[in-house]
Amino acid sequence: MKSIEILMSVVYDWINPKRKGLNRKQKRGGRMNQEELNQEQLEEIFKKVALDVQDIRKITGAGRDTAYALCKSGKFHAVRVGKNRIKVPTEGFKKWWYGEQQIAQ
């Protein structure tokens, strides 16, 4: 569980460079809202052609606002469908998640 907390802290720092360190709940040693996914659950999500923000939240353990900010950050390709829906191609997200994709700055 600690590894996902550290990962989320790093991801959030990429999105919001003004924030450094752990959040209030992490400093107190409290549990994160999302439980860590096992490998079978992760592979089940990755079987989809395109992920939505809820899938990104499950994979990363992020909250809603952080997941939307991550999709808008440009770290991986995300497509707005209609007015309120964001879809992320699974293969592109998978490459970013496993660190196989070079990010253009």
DRENKE-297005 format. One record per atom (N, C-alpha, C): residue in one letter; x, y, z. Coordinates in Angstrom, 1 decimal, m for minus. Layout:
N
code:east:north:up
a:X:Y:Z
...
***
This chain:
105
code:east:north:up
m:0.8:m1.2:0.0
m:0.0:0.0:0.0
m:0.9:1.3:0.0
k:2.0:1.2:0.6
k:2.9:2.4:0.7
k:3.4:2.8:m0.7
s:3.6:1.8:m1.6
s:4.2:2.1:m2.9
s:3.1:2.9:m3.7
i:1.9:2.6:m3.6
i:0.8:3.3:m4.3
i:0.7:4.7:m3.8
e:0.9:4.9:m2.5
e:0.9:6.2:m1.9
e:2.0:7.1:m2.4
i:3.2:6.5:m2.5
i:4.3:7.2:m3.0
i:4.1:7.5:m4.5
l:3.6:6.5:m5.3
l:3.4:6.8:m6.7
l:2.4:7.9:m6.9
m:1.3:7.9:m6.1
m:0.3:9.0:m6.3
m:0.9:10.3:m5.9
s:1.8:10.4:m4.9
s:2.4:11.6:m4.6
s:3.3:12.1:m5.7
v:4.0:11.2:m6.4
v:4.8:11.6:m7.5
v:3.9:12.1:m8.7
v:2.9:11.3:m9.0
v:2.0:11.7:m10.1
v:1.4:13.0:m9.8
y:0.9:13.3:m8.6
y:0.3:14.6:m8.3
y:1.3:15.7:m8.4
d:2.6:15.4:m8.0
d:3.6:16.5:m8.2
d:3.9:16.8:m9.6
w:3.7:15.8:m10.5
w:3.9:16.1:m12.0
w:2.8:17.0:m12.4
i:1.6:16.8:m11.9
i:0.4:17.6:m12.4
i:0.5:19.0:m11.7
n:0.8:19.0:m10.5
n:0.7:20.3:m9.7
n:2.1:20.5:m9.1
p:3.0:21.1:m9.8
p:4.4:21.2:m9.2
p:4.5:22.1:m8.0
k:3.5:22.9:m7.6
k:3.6:23.7:m6.4
k:3.4:22.8:m5.1
r:2.8:21.6:m5.3
r:2.5:20.8:m4.1
r:3.7:19.8:m4.0
k:4.3:19.7:m2.8
k:5.4:18.8:m2.6
k:5.1:18.0:m1.3
g:5.5:16.7:m1.4
g:5.3:15.9:m0.2
g:4.0:15.2:m0.1
l:3.7:14.6:1.1
l:2.5:13.8:1.3
l:1.3:14.7:1.7
n:0.1:14.2:1.4
n:m1.1:15.0:1.8
n:m1.4:14.7:3.3
r:m2.4:15.4:3.8
r:m2.7:15.4:5.2
r:m3.0:14.0:5.7
k:m3.8:13.2:4.9
k:m4.1:11.9:5.3
k:m2.9:11.0:5.4
q:m2.0:11.1:4.4
q:m0.8:10.3:4.3
q:0.1:10.7:5.5
k:0.2:11.9:5.9
k:1.1:12.3:7.0
k:0.6:11.7:8.3
r:m0.7:11.6:8.4
r:m1.3:11.0:9.7
r:m1.1:9.5:9.6
g:m0.8:8.9:8.5
g:m0.7:7.5:8.4
g:m2.0:6.8:8.1
g:m3.0:7.6:7.6
g:m4.3:7.0:7.3
g:m4.3:6.2:6.1
r:m5.4:5.4:5.9
r:m5.5:4.6:4.6
r:m5.9:5.5:3.5
m:m5.5:5.1:2.3
m:m6.0:5.8:1.1
m:m7.4:5.3:0.8
n:m8.1:6.0:0.0
n:m9.5:5.7:m0.3
n:m9.6:4.4:m1.2
q:m8.7:4.2:m2.1
q:m8.7:3.1:m3.0
q:m7.7:2.0:m2.5
e:m8.2:0.8:m2.6
e:m7.3:m0.4:m2.2
e:m6.5:m0.7:m3.4
e:m5.4:m1.3:m3.2
e:m4.5:m1.7:m4.3
e:m5.1:m2.8:m5.1
l:m5.0:m2.7:m6.4
l:m5.6:m3.7:m7.3
l:m4.6:m4.9:m7.4
n:m5.1:m6.1:m7.5
n:m4.2:m7.2:m7.8
n:m4.0:m7.3:m9.3
q:m3.1:m8.2:m9.7
q:m2.7:m8.3:m11.1
q:m3.9:m8.7:m12.0
e:m4.7:m9.6:m11.5
e:m5.9:m10.1:m12.2
e:m6.9:m8.9:m12.5
q:m7.1:m8.1:m11.5
q:m8.1:m7.0:m11.7
q:m7.5:m6.0:m12.7
l:m6.2:m5.8:m12.6
l:m5.5:m4.8:m13.5
l:m5.6:m5.3:m14.9
e:m5.3:m6.6:m15.2
e:m5.4:m7.2:m16.5
e:m6.9:m7.1:m17.0
e:m7.8:m7.3:m16.2
e:m9.2:m7.2:m16.6
e:m9.6:m5.8:m17.1
i:m9.1:m4.8:m16.4
i:m9.3:m3.4:m16.8
i:m8.6:m3.2:m18.1
f:m7.4:m3.7:m18.3
f:m6.6:m3.4:m19.5
f:m7.1:m4.2:m20.7
k:m8.1:m5.1:m20.6
k:m8.7:m5.7:m21.7
k:m9.6:m4.8:m22.5
k:m10.0:m3.7:m21.9
k:m10.8:m2.7:m22.6
k:m10.0:m2.0:m23.7
v:m10.7:m1.6:m24.8
v:m10.1:m0.8:m25.9
v:m9.8:0.6:m25.4
a:m10.7:1.2:m24.6
a:m10.5:2.5:m24.1
a:m10.9:2.6:m22.7
l:m10.1:3.3:m21.9
l:m10.4:3.5:m20.5
l:m11.2:4.8:m20.2
d:m12.0:4.8:m19.2
d:m12.6:6.1:m18.8
d:m11.9:6.6:m17.5
v:m12.3:7.7:m17.0
v:m11.7:8.3:m15.8
v:m11.8:7.4:m14.6
q:m13.0:6.7:m14.5
q:m13.2:5.8:m13.4
q:m12.1:4.6:m13.4
d:m11.8:4.1:m14.6
d:m10.7:3.1:m14.7
d:m9.4:3.7:m14.3
i:m9.1:4.9:m14.7
i:m7.8:5.5:m14.3
i:m7.8:5.7:m12.8
r:m8.9:6.0:m12.2
r:m8.9:6.1:m10.7
r:m8.6:4.8:m10.1
k:m9.2:3.7:m10.6
k:m9.0:2.4:m10.0
k:m7.5:2.0:m10.1
i:m6.9:2.2:m11.3
i:m5.5:1.8:m11.5
i:m4.6:2.6:m10.7
t:m4.7:3.9:m10.6
t:m3.8:4.8:m10.0
t:m4.1:5.0:m8.5
g:m5.3:4.8:m8.1
g:m5.7:5.0:m6.7
g:m6.0:6.5:m6.4
a:m6.1:7.3:m7.5
a:m6.3:8.7:m7.4
a:m7.7:9.1:m7.1
g:m7.9:10.3:m6.6
g:m9.3:10.8:m6.5
g:m9.8:11.3:m7.8
r:m11.0:11.7:m7.8
r:m11.7:12.2:m9.1
r:m10.9:13.4:m9.7
d:m10.7:14.4:m8.9
d:m10.1:15.6:m9.5
d:m8.7:15.3:m10.0
t:m7.9:14.5:m9.3
t:m6.5:14.2:m9.7
t:m6.6:13.3:m11.0
a:m7.5:12.4:m11.1
a:m7.6:11.6:m12.3
a:m7.9:12.5:m13.5
y:m8.9:13.4:m13.3
y:m9.2:14.3:m14.5
y:m8.0:15.2:m14.8
a:m7.3:15.7:m13.8
a:m6.1:16.5:m14.0
a:m5.0:15.7:m14.7
l:m4.9:14.4:m14.4
l:m3.9:13.6:m15.0
l:m4.2:13.4:m16.5
c:m5.5:13.2:m16.8
c:m6.0:13.0:m18.2
c:m5.7:14.3:m19.0
k:m5.9:15.5:m18.4
k:m5.7:16.7:m19.1
k:m4.2:17.2:m19.1
s:m3.3:16.5:m18.4
s:m1.9:16.9:m18.3
s:m1.1:16.7:m19.6
g:m1.6:15.8:m20.4
g:m0.9:15.5:m21.7
g:0.2:14.4:m21.5
k:0.2:13.7:m20.4
k:1.2:12.7:m20.1
k:0.9:11.5:m21.0
f:m0.3:11.3:m21.4
f:m0.8:10.2:m22.3
f:m1.9:10.8:m23.1
h:m2.3:10.2:m24.2
h:m3.3:10.6:m25.1
h:m4.7:10.4:m24.5
a:m5.5:11.5:m24.4
a:m6.9:11.4:m23.9
a:m7.8:12.1:m24.9
v:m9.0:11.6:m25.1
v:m9.9:12.2:m26.0
v:m11.2:12.5:m25.3
r:m11.7:13.8:m25.5
r:m13.0:14.2:m25.0
r:m14.1:13.7:m25.9
v:m15.0:12.9:m25.4
v:m16.1:12.4:m26.2
v:m17.4:13.1:m25.7
g:m18.0:13.9:m26.6
g:m19.2:14.7:m26.2
g:m18.8:15.8:m25.2
k:m19.7:16.1:m24.3
k:m19.5:17.2:m23.4
k:m18.8:16.8:m22.1
n:m19.1:15.6:m21.6
n:m18.7:15.3:m20.2
n:m17.9:14.0:m20.1
r:m17.5:13.4:m21.2
r:m16.8:12.1:m21.1
r:m15.4:12.2:m21.7
i:m14.4:11.6:m21.0
i:m13.0:11.5:m21.4
i:m12.7:10.0:m21.6
k:m12.1:9.7:m22.7
k:m11.7:8.3:m23.0
k:m10.2:8.3:m23.3
v:m9.5:7.3:m22.8
v:m8.1:7.1:m22.9
v:m7.8:5.8:m23.6
p:m7.1:5.8:m24.7
p:m6.8:4.5:m25.4
p:m5.9:3.7:m24.4
t:m6.3:2.4:m24.3
t:m5.7:1.5:m23.3
t:m4.2:1.3:m23.5
e:m3.8:1.1:m24.8
e:m2.4:0.8:m25.1
e:m1.5:2.0:m24.8
g:m2.0:3.2:m25.1
g:m1.2:4.4:m24.7
g:m1.0:4.6:m23.2
f:m2.1:4.4:m22.5
f:m2.1:4.5:m21.0
f:m1.2:3.4:m20.4
k:m1.3:2.2:m21.0
k:m0.5:1.1:m20.5
k:1.0:1.4:m20.7
k:1.4:1.9:m21.8
k:2.8:2.3:m22.1
k:3.3:3.3:m21.1
w:2.4:4.3:m20.8
w:2.8:5.4:m19.9
w:2.9:4.8:m18.5
w:1.9:3.9:m18.1
w:1.9:3.4:m16.7
w:3.1:2.5:m16.4
y:3.5:1.7:m17.4
y:4.7:0.9:m17.2
y:6.0:1.6:m17.6
g:6.0:2.8:m18.0
g:7.2:3.6:m18.2
g:7.8:3.3:m19.6
e:7.1:2.8:m20.5
e:7.7:2.4:m21.8
e:7.6:3.6:m22.8
q:6.9:4.6:m22.5
q:6.7:5.7:m23.5
q:7.5:6.9:m23.0
q:8.2:7.5:m23.9
q:9.0:8.8:m23.7
q:8.0:9.9:m23.7
i:8.0:10.8:m22.7
i:7.1:11.9:m22.7
i:7.7:13.1:m23.3
a:7.1:13.7:m24.3
a:7.6:14.9:m25.0
a:7.3:16.1:m24.1
q:8.3:16.9:m23.8
q:8.0:18.1:m23.0
q:8.2:19.3:m23.9
***
